[in-house]
């Protein structure tokens, strides 16, 4: 926790000066076709990683290209992706994910982007640790320990630093986590006279984190 909160990262540069926070808020969505999704998944497998690894790799390059297009000089700072982690197990399925959640962080310098193959391997190693070493739970535990030190959490959270450049949340297929079993029509979940057409939403952002991405697989 102290490494994340004590060391800032590069923010996304705005396209133009913004006077108020509300002026820059926007929500955009895109739906990939079944064939496009399969191509992405096959590309990830072909490189020896998971789909999430490929998305993270492209996200780091996208952040760097975005900033490079808006500044003449890129500072020697790091880009950081924060990923919410669902900490529920089979005993917690009736509990909303927001109540049992941790956070993991992937941080890389702009110079790391010079070697795409090496960066892809490092991201794969990091996501494996997040998944099997329960790093999301470790962060929550560090917050708990920090809360026992009077004034520490208010201090580190009030620092004028960017704690995460962007947030990425891959929620998979949320409809498969429903406890009740519903019929489907043309891939859409049906409940009585209601049909679930789409699932959308993004995780909340702290100040100076200017991008949040949510990925779901449905239908």
Residue pairs with C-beta under 8 A, 6 or more apart in sequence:
1 139
1 142
1 143
1 146
1 156
2 142
2 146
2 156
4 80
4 105
4 107
4 139
4 163
5 156
5 157
5 159
5 161
5 163
6 156
7 78
7 161
8 77
8 159
8 161
8 162
8 163
9 77
9 78
9 79
9 80
9 107
9 161
9 162
9 163
9 164
9 165
10 63
10 67
10 75
10 77
10 78
10 79
10 110
10 162
10 165
11 162
11 165
11 208
11 209
11 210
12 63
12 66
12 67
12 165
12 166
12 210
12 211
13 66
13 67
13 70
13 71
14 24
14 70
14 210
15 70
18 24
24 210
27 202
29 200
31 198
32 40
37 217
40 51
40 54
40 55
41 51
43 54
44 50
44 51
44 53
44 54
47 53
47 54
47 120
48 124
49 120
49 123
49 124
49 127
50 124
50 127
51 170
52 127
52 170
53 120
53 123
53 124
53 127
54 120
55 168
55 170
55 215
56 81
56 106
56 123
56 127
56 168
57 116
57 119
57 120
57 123
59 81
59 166
59 168
59 213
60 79
60 81
60 108
60 112
60 113
60 119
60 123
61 113
63 79
63 165
63 166
63 211
64 74
64 79
64 110
64 113
67 74
68 74
74 110
76 109
76 110
76 111
77 109
77 110
78 107
78 108
78 109
78 110
79 107
79 108
79 109
79 110
79 165
80 105
80 106
80 107
80 162
80 163
80 164
80 165
81 105
81 106
81 107
81 164
81 165
81 166
81 167
81 168
82 103
82 104
82 105
82 163
82 164
82 166
82 167
82 168
82 209
83 103
83 104
83 105
83 106
83 130
83 167
83 168
83 169
83 170
84 101
84 102
84 103
84 136
84 167
84 169
84 203
85 101
85 102
85 103
85 104
85 130
85 135
85 136
85 137
86 97
86 100
86 101
87 100
87 101
87 102
87 134
87 136
87 137
87 140
88 95
88 97
88 100
92 100
93 177
93 179
94 179
101 136
102 134
102 135
102 136
102 137
102 138
102 139
102 140
103 136
103 139
103 140
104 130
104 135
104 136
104 139
105 139
105 164
106 123
106 126
106 127
108 119
108 122
112 118
112 119
112 122
113 119
129 135
130 136
143 153
146 152
146 153
146 156
147 153
160 208
161 208
162 208
162 209
163 206
163 208
163 209
164 206
164 209
165 209
165 210
165 211
166 209
166 210
166 211
166 212
166 213
167 202
167 203
167 205
167 209
167 211
167 212
167 213
168 212
168 213
168 215
169 202
169 203
169 212
169 213
169 214
169 215
170 214
170 215
170 216
171 214
171 215
171 216
172 216
172 217
173 216
173 217
173 218
174 199
174 216
174 218
175 182
175 189
175 196
175 199
175 218
178 189
182 189
182 190
182 191
183 189
183 190
184 190
185 195
186 219
187 218
187 219
188 195
188 196
188 197
188 219
189 195
189 196
190 196
196 218
198 218
199 216
199 218
200 214
200 216
201 214
202 212
202 213
202 214
203 212
203 214
204 212
205 211
205 212
